[in-house]
C-alpha cells in the first residue's frame, strides 16, 4: 500500500512535468506561445503552419482524424487529454 500511495503522489507530479514538456514542444513547433486548450489558438496556429484539418463536429474530433498528419497534432491531443 505504501508503494501505491507514493506512486499516486508521484504520478501527479509526473503528469504536470509531462504536460509542461508537451506544452514547450507545442510552442516550439508553433513558433510562438499558444494555449493548446483554446480551440481558436490551435486552429490559428495550425493554419499558420499550413496544416488543414478535416471538417468534423468539433476540434477534438478533427485532431483525432488528422492525428498522423503532423507531430504537433499528436502533441496537442496528448496535452488536451491530460
C-alpha positions as CSV (number, residue, x, y, z in Angstrom):
1,X,0.0,0.0,0.0
2,X,2.8,2.4,0.7
3,X,4.2,1.9,-2.8
4,X,0.7,2.7,-4.3
5,X,0.4,5.9,-2.3
6,X,3.9,7.0,-3.3
7,X,3.3,6.1,-6.9
8,X,0.0,8.0,-7.0
9,X,1.6,11.1,-5.5
10,X,4.5,10.8,-8.0
11,X,2.0,10.3,-10.8
12,X,0.5,13.8,-10.2
13,X,4.0,15.3,-10.4
14,X,5.0,13.4,-13.4
15,X,1.7,14.3,-15.2
16,X,2.4,18.0,-14.6
17,X,6.0,17.7,-15.8
18,X,4.8,15.8,-18.9
19,X,2.2,18.5,-19.6
20,X,4.7,21.3,-19.3
21,X,7.2,19.4,-21.5
22,X,4.4,18.8,-24.1
23,X,3.5,22.5,-24.0
24,X,7.1,23.5,-24.6
25,X,7.2,21.2,-27.6
26,X,3.9,22.5,-29.0
27,X,5.2,26.1,-28.7
28,X,8.4,25.2,-30.5
29,X,6.5,23.7,-33.4
30,X,4.1,26.6,-33.5
31,X,6.9,29.2,-33.3
32,X,5.0,31.1,-30.6
33,X,3.2,30.5,-27.4
34,X,-0.2,29.1,-27.7
35,X,-2.8,27.7,-25.4
36,X,-3.5,24.1,-26.6
37,X,-6.8,24.2,-24.7
38,X,-8.0,27.1,-26.8
39,X,-9.7,25.9,-30.0
40,X,-9.2,29.2,-31.6
41,X,-5.5,29.4,-30.9
42,X,-5.0,25.8,-32.0
43,X,-6.8,26.4,-35.3
44,X,-4.9,29.6,-35.9
45,X,-1.5,28.0,-35.2
46,X,-2.2,25.0,-37.4
47,X,-3.5,27.3,-40.2
48,X,-0.3,29.4,-40.0
49,X,1.7,26.2,-40.3
50,X,-0.3,25.2,-43.4
51,X,-1.9,22.3,-41.6
52,X,-5.5,21.7,-42.7
53,X,-7.9,19.7,-40.5
54,X,-10.8,17.7,-41.8
55,X,-14.3,19.1,-41.1
56,X,-15.7,17.4,-38.0
57,X,-18.3,18.3,-35.3
58,X,-15.6,19.7,-33.0
59,X,-11.9,20.4,-32.9
60,X,-11.0,17.3,-30.9
61,X,-12.6,15.0,-33.5
62,X,-10.8,16.8,-36.3
63,X,-7.4,16.5,-34.4
64,X,-8.0,12.8,-33.9
65,X,-8.9,12.3,-37.6
66,X,-5.7,14.1,-38.6
67,X,-3.5,12.5,-35.9
68,X,-0.9,11.2,-38.3
69,X,-0.6,14.4,-40.3
70,X,2.0,16.2,-38.2
71,X,3.8,15.8,-34.8
72,X,2.2,18.9,-33.4
73,X,-1.3,17.4,-33.7
74,X,-0.2,14.4,-31.7
75,X,1.2,16.7,-29.0
76,X,-2.0,18.8,-28.9
77,X,-4.1,15.7,-28.5
78,X,-1.8,14.5,-25.7
79,X,-1.8,17.9,-23.9
80,X,-5.6,18.1,-24.1
81,X,-6.1,14.6,-22.8
82,X,-4.0,15.3,-19.6
